[in-house]
């Protein structure tokens, strides 16, 4: 009996080793992760609150007011939103990757709280528009952050465009988690995670966070591209990105509902105009925007046709038309 057990153990061990070797051979390839601003001095960057951020500013006419664009995630970057730079016809337009995300510096988990993001946005605002309030354009998580900032610093914001915030309280987060789990499960999903995990181990830098960013970034793409996920209109979720921030995403996923409730807890402090945009294809997050609109004293909701969750990328022309009209009204007021 002992000999039979040892033989079986040996066979299983050999099979596991063979499987690992096969996966290593199968996943060989030149996998690349973009360097951060802390590794590549050629990337445009600024230091805000002691953290080096990847930032780009497109200047508008002399004396123009400023728009700050907030990307999704947490962990995403502003690459898919760069087309909003054409708003420099009338405004200064500022893009930045948030701490721990995109090409910005990676920071410890304890520096990735909601309060940290608000303080960071404070610092960006002081840098790009020290003497005048700004307009915020936020997508997904960026719209959630914008909402929290409007409540915390109402005098710093004159107007906001909120593009499909995913949720604005703890109950909404729990509902989002439950719905999202449908697209992050099954044999196919976990097989992809295992293979990508092996690929991640073959990365040689450029920094300590690269492997995790590669793995989680890829799996976020698998989630978004799930054929039944209404994040896209059926042709896949193809919005581009530079690099995902794994730790930023995980820290927010682990954030208690009581903290998430602060996203919109003080939004009644803000009385300026708000434009909510939703994608026509997204019957998951799109309908939520009707209830989100009720949180603001002066808000309108516009549905963008032929667009999923990444509204601006999916239908730039229609998005710009609505945003420009909103900015014209806001400017006139």
Backbone torsions as a table, in degrees:
resi	resn	phi	psi	omega
1	UNK	NA	-43.3	179.7
2	UNK	-65.4	-43.1	-179.7
3	UNK	-62.7	-41.8	179.4
4	UNK	-63.1	-42.0	179.4
5	UNK	-63.3	-43.0	179.0
6	UNK	-64.1	-39.6	177.7
7	UNK	-62.7	-43.1	178.8
8	UNK	-63.3	-41.7	177.6
9	UNK	-61.4	-42.5	179.1
10	UNK	-62.9	-40.6	178.8
11	UNK	-64.6	-44.4	179.8
12	UNK	-64.7	-40.2	178.8
13	UNK	-63.2	-44.8	179.3
14	UNK	-62.4	-39.3	179.7
15	UNK	-65.3	-40.8	178.4
16	UNK	-64.5	-44.0	178.8
17	UNK	-62.0	-43.3	179.5
18	UNK	-62.0	-40.1	179.7
19	UNK	-64.8	-43.0	179.2
20	UNK	-62.9	-45.7	178.8
21	UNK	-60.6	-42.6	179.3
22	UNK	-62.1	-43.1	179.1
23	UNK	-65.0	-40.2	178.7
24	UNK	-63.1	-41.6	178.4
25	UNK	-68.2	-40.2	-177.6
26	UNK	-67.6	-34.8	-174.3
27	UNK	-94.5	8.6	177.2
28	UNK	-60.7	141.6	178.6
29	UNK	167.1	169.3	-179.1
30	UNK	-90.9	81.7	-179.0
31	UNK	-85.0	134.3	-172.9
32	UNK	-125.5	136.7	172.1
33	UNK	-120.5	132.0	-176.9
34	UNK	-62.7	140.5	177.9
35	UNK	-71.4	154.4	178.7
36	UNK	-87.2	170.6	177.2
37	UNK	-63.6	-22.4	177.6
38	UNK	-76.6	-12.9	180.0
39	UNK	-110.8	-24.9	-174.8
40	UNK	-123.7	103.7	-177.6
41	UNK	-68.9	-15.0	-178.8
42	UNK	-76.8	-16.7	179.1
43	UNK	-74.5	136.4	178.0
44	UNK	-66.4	130.6	-175.7
45	UNK	-153.5	162.0	174.4
46	UNK	-140.0	161.4	174.9
47	UNK	-105.2	122.0	-179.8
48	UNK	-128.1	124.2	179.1
49	UNK	55.2	37.0	177.1
50	UNK	78.5	4.9	-178.9
51	UNK	-117.4	134.1	178.9
52	UNK	-82.6	119.9	-176.8
53	UNK	-110.6	140.3	170.6
54	UNK	-75.2	120.1	-175.0
55	UNK	-142.0	142.9	172.7
56	UNK	-133.0	139.1	176.7
57	UNK	-125.8	131.7	176.5
58	UNK	-110.6	112.8	-174.4
59	UNK	-76.4	139.8	175.9
60	UNK	-99.0	-160.5	178.6
61	UNK	-62.0	159.0	177.9
62	UNK	-56.4	132.7	178.7
63	UNK	79.1	6.3	-178.6
64	UNK	-67.9	149.3	173.2
65	UNK	-78.0	171.8	-168.8
66	UNK	-115.1	138.4	170.8
67	UNK	-106.8	132.0	171.5
68	UNK	-111.1	125.0	-177.9
69	UNK	-97.5	130.2	-177.6
70	UNK	-115.6	118.0	-176.6
71	UNK	-80.3	172.6	-178.2
72	UNK	-85.2	-175.4	-178.5
73	UNK	139.2	-121.2	-5.5
74	UNK	-59.7	144.5	179.6
75	UNK	119.2	-14.3	-178.7
76	UNK	-77.7	-161.5	176.6
77	UNK	-151.3	177.5	-171.6
78	UNK	-92.1	7.5	-173.8
79	UNK	-57.2	-44.9	-176.7
80	UNK	-72.7	-8.8	-178.7
81	UNK	-104.3	1.3	-174.4
82	UNK	-61.9	-22.7	178.6
83	UNK	-63.3	-18.0	176.1
84	UNK	-68.7	-6.4	177.6
85	UNK	-62.3	-19.5	177.9
86	UNK	-67.2	-15.1	175.7
87	UNK	-68.8	-4.6	174.7
88	UNK	-68.2	-5.4	171.2
89	UNK	-56.9	-32.0	-176.2
90	UNK	-128.0	-15.1	-174.5
91	UNK	-136.9	156.9	161.9
92	UNK	-75.0	135.5	-176.9
93	UNK	-121.9	123.8	-175.3
94	UNK	-117.3	129.4	175.3
95	UNK	-117.5	140.3	171.7
96	UNK	-150.5	144.8	171.5
97	UNK	-83.1	127.5	-178.2
98	UNK	-67.0	159.5	178.8
99	UNK	-50.1	138.2	178.3
100	UNK	72.9	9.1	-174.2
101	UNK	-135.4	160.6	177.8
102	UNK	53.5	-128.9	-179.0
103	UNK	-101.7	9.6	179.3
104	UNK	-80.4	165.6	-177.5
105	UNK	-58.4	140.6	173.4
106	UNK	-83.4	139.0	-177.1
107	UNK	-128.5	162.6	178.1
108	UNK	-63.4	158.9	-177.5
109	UNK	-56.5	-36.0	-177.0
110	UNK	-69.4	-8.6	177.8
111	UNK	-105.7	21.0	-178.1
112	UNK	-121.8	36.6	178.7
113	UNK	-88.7	166.7	177.0
114	UNK	-58.0	-41.4	178.6
115	UNK	-60.6	-38.5	179.1
116	UNK	-64.1	-41.6	179.1
117	UNK	-65.0	-37.8	178.7
118	UNK	-66.9	-44.0	177.6
119	UNK	-63.2	-37.4	177.6
120	UNK	-63.6	-46.0	178.0
121	UNK	-62.8	-37.3	173.0
122	UNK	-54.0	-48.4	-179.0
123	UNK	-64.3	-40.2	177.6
124	UNK	-63.6	-43.8	179.9
125	UNK	-61.0	-44.6	179.3
126	UNK	-62.1	-34.2	-178.0
127	UNK	-71.9	-43.7	-171.6
128	UNK	-98.1	-19.2	179.6
129	UNK	-152.2	71.1	-172.4
130	UNK	-67.4	-24.7	-170.9
131	UNK	-115.6	5.0	-176.6
132	UNK	-147.2	148.3	176.7
133	UNK	-66.3	160.9	-176.6
134	UNK	-118.5	165.6	168.4
135	UNK	-99.5	133.7	178.0
136	UNK	-103.0	134.6	169.5
137	UNK	-120.6	112.4	-177.0
138	UNK	-121.0	138.0	177.2
139	UNK	-111.9	128.6	174.5
140	UNK	58.5	-117.4	175.4
141	UNK	-56.0	-36.3	179.0
142	UNK	-61.5	-33.4	176.0
143	UNK	-71.7	-32.8	175.9
144	UNK	-67.1	-44.0	177.1
145	UNK	-63.5	-41.7	178.0
146	UNK	-59.0	-41.5	179.6
147	UNK	-61.9	-45.4	178.6
148	UNK	-62.5	-40.2	-178.5
149	UNK	-68.4	-38.9	178.9
150	UNK	-61.2	-37.1	178.0
151	UNK	-72.9	-37.3	-177.2
152	UNK	-80.3	-33.6	-175.9
153	UNK	-132.6	61.0	-173.8
154	UNK	-60.0	-30.4	-178.6
155	UNK	-75.7	-11.6	-179.6
156	UNK	-89.7	-5.7	-174.0
157	UNK	-125.8	131.1	177.4
158	UNK	-100.4	-23.8	179.1
159	UNK	-165.9	165.1	-178.6
160	UNK	-148.2	141.9	170.7
161	UNK	-112.1	117.3	-176.8
162	UNK	-111.9	111.9	-175.4
163	UNK	-100.2	103.3	178.3
164	UNK	45.3	61.2	168.7
165	UNK	-57.6	135.5	-174.1
166	UNK	-71.1	-36.2	178.0
167	UNK	-169.2	163.2	-177.4
168	UNK	-133.6	15.7	175.0
169	UNK	-159.1	173.1	-176.2
170	UNK	-62.9	-39.6	178.9
171	UNK	-63.3	-38.3	177.5
172	UNK	-65.0	-38.0	178.1
173	UNK	-63.8	-42.9	178.8
174	UNK	-62.1	-40.6	178.7
175	UNK	-66.7	-39.9	178.1
176	UNK	-63.7	-44.6	179.5
177	UNK	-58.5	-42.5	-178.6
178	UNK	-65.8	-43.3	179.9
179	UNK	-69.1	-39.6	-177.1
180	UNK	-65.6	-28.6	-177.3
181	UNK	-61.9	-23.2	177.8
182	UNK	-62.4	-29.7	-175.7
183	UNK	-102.5	6.1	179.7
184	UNK	-130.5	50.5	-179.0
185	UNK	-155.4	173.0	178.8
186	UNK	99.0	161.2	-177.5
187	UNK	-60.6	-42.3	-178.4
188	UNK	-61.9	-41.7	-179.0
189	UNK	-64.5	-47.4	-176.2
190	UNK	-72.8	-31.1	174.1
191	UNK	-63.2	-41.0	177.4
192	UNK	-64.2	-38.1	179.2
193	UNK	-64.4	-41.6	179.9
194	UNK	-64.6	-47.5	-179.7
195	UNK	-62.1	-42.7	-179.9
196	UNK	-67.2	-33.5	175.9
197	UNK	-61.2	-41.3	176.5
198	UNK	-65.0	-42.2	178.4
199	UNK	-61.1	-40.6	-178.8
200	UNK	-60.3	-34.0	-178.4
201	UNK	-70.8	-14.8	179.6
202	UNK	-87.7	-4.9	179.8
203	UNK	-70.9	139.3	175.9
204	UNK	-112.1	79.5	-178.3
205	UNK	79.0	-160.8	12.4
206	UNK	-84.3	2.3	179.9
207	UNK	-156.9	174.1	-173.1
208	UNK	-67.2	-23.5	-177.3
209	UNK	-89.3	-5.2	-170.3
210	UNK	-59.5	-45.4	-175.7
211	UNK	-63.1	-47.1	179.6
212	UNK	-64.7	-40.7	179.4
213	UNK	-62.6	-40.7	179.1
214	UNK	-62.8	-48.0	-178.0
215	UNK	-63.7	-55.1	-175.3
216	UNK	-68.6	-37.8	177.5
217	UNK	-59.5	-42.8	178.7
218	UNK	-64.5	-42.7	-177.1
219	UNK	-71.0	-30.5	171.9
220	UNK	-61.9	-39.3	176.2
221	UNK	-64.2	-39.0	176.9
222	UNK	-62.2	-43.2	177.0
223	UNK	-59.5	-50.3	-176.3
224	UNK	-66.1	-30.9	-176.7
225	UNK	-90.9	1.4	177.2
226	UNK	-51.8	131.6	-174.5
227	UNK	-58.5	-24.8	-179.9
228	UNK	-96.3	-3.1	-179.5
229	UNK	-78.0	120.3	-178.2
230	UNK	-75.8	12.4	173.3
231	UNK	-60.7	-20.1	179.5
232	UNK	-129.9	171.5	-176.2
233	UNK	-92.5	17.8	178.3
234	UNK	108.1	-12.8	-179.2
235	UNK	-101.5	10.5	-178.6
236	UNK	95.6	158.2	179.3
237	UNK	-97.8	100.2	-170.0
238	UNK	-112.5	17.7	177.8
239	UNK	-63.3	133.8	-174.8
240	UNK	-80.1	157.9	174.5
241	UNK	-149.5	160.6	177.0
242	UNK	-85.8	-50.5	-174.3
243	UNK	-169.7	141.5	-179.1
244	UNK	-95.2	148.8	177.6
245	UNK	-102.7	101.6	-173.6
246	UNK	-62.9	-46.8	-175.6
247	UNK	-66.6	-39.2	178.4
248	UNK	-58.8	-41.8	178.9
249	UNK	-64.9	-44.6	-176.5
250	UNK	-68.0	-40.0	-179.8
251	UNK	-61.5	-43.3	179.5
252	UNK	-68.1	-38.3	178.2
253	UNK	-58.9	-32.3	-178.8
254	UNK	-90.3	0.3	-177.2
255	UNK	-68.9	130.6	-179.1
256	UNK	-63.1	150.0	-179.9
257	UNK	-57.0	-33.8	-178.7
258	UNK	-61.2	-34.4	177.4
259	UNK	-75.5	-42.1	179.4
260	UNK	-60.3	-31.3	178.7
261	UNK	-60.4	-19.4	-179.8
262	UNK	-75.8	-11.0	-179.0
263	UNK	-54.7	-46.6	-177.1
264	UNK	-118.0	11.8	-174.5
265	UNK	-60.5	-35.1	-175.3
266	UNK	-113.2	16.7	-172.9
267	UNK	-66.3	-18.8	176.8
268	UNK	-64.9	-14.8	176.2
269	UNK	-67.7	-20.3	-175.6
270	UNK	-100.0	127.3	-177.7
271	UNK	-115.7	3.6	-178.3
272	UNK	-75.4	173.6	-178.3
273	UNK	-72.3	142.8	179.4
274	UNK	-131.6	133.3	174.5
275	UNK	-114.3	121.2	174.7
276	UNK	-100.9	131.5	176.8
277	UNK	-115.7	140.0	176.5
278	UNK	-135.0	147.5	177.5
279	UNK	-83.9	136.4	-178.1
280	UNK	-59.9	-34.0	-175.7
281	UNK	-77.4	-21.8	-170.5
282	UNK	-88.4	89.8	-179.8
283	UNK	-85.1	11.7	174.0
284	UNK	-96.0	-64.6	-177.1
285	UNK	-89.5	-25.6	-178.2
286	UNK	-55.7	-52.5	-178.9
287	UNK	-62.1	-23.8	179.0
288	UNK	-63.2	-24.4	-173.5
289	UNK	-68.3	-22.1	174.3
290	UNK	-62.9	-43.0	178.6
291	UNK	-73.3	-35.3	176.8
292	UNK	-62.1	-37.1	-178.6
293	UNK	-59.5	-31.7	-177.6
294	UNK	-69.1	-15.9	-178.9
295	UNK	-75.9	-18.7	-174.9
296	UNK	-107.4	145.4	-178.3
297	UNK	-76.1	-20.8	-174.4
298	UNK	-144.0	74.8	-173.5
299	UNK	-132.9	146.8	173.1
300	UNK	-127.0	152.6	179.3
301	UNK	-119.5	132.0	177.4
302	UNK	-127.0	132.5	177.3
303	UNK	-93.2	126.8	-179.8
304	UNK	-95.1	121.4	-177.6
305	UNK	-69.0	155.8	176.2
306	UNK	53.1	41.0	-179.3
307	UNK	-138.9	142.3	172.0
308	UNK	-99.3	-142.4	-175.7
309	UNK	-68.3	-38.5	180.0
310	UNK	-87.0	73.2	-167.2
311	UNK	-55.9	-48.2	-176.4
312	UNK	-64.2	-44.0	-179.9
313	UNK	-67.2	-38.7	-175.4
314	UNK	-71.7	-38.5	-178.5
315	UNK	-144.7	79.2	-175.0
316	UNK	-63.7	-45.7	-174.9
317	UNK	-59.4	-48.6	-179.3
318	UNK	-66.7	-38.8	179.4
319	UNK	-62.9	-46.4	-179.4
320	UNK	-63.8	-38.4	-179.9
321	UNK	-59.7	-45.8	-178.8
322	UNK	-69.1	-42.9	-178.7
323	UNK	-65.7	-41.8	178.9
324	UNK	-61.4	-43.2	179.2
325	UNK	-63.4	-38.8	177.3
326	UNK	-63.7	-44.2	-179.3
327	UNK	-66.0	-34.3	177.7
328	UNK	-64.3	-43.4	179.8
329	UNK	-66.4	-44.5	-179.2
330	UNK	-61.4	-38.9	179.9
331	UNK	-67.7	-39.3	-179.2
332	UNK	-65.9	-33.6	179.6
333	UNK	-74.8	NA	NA
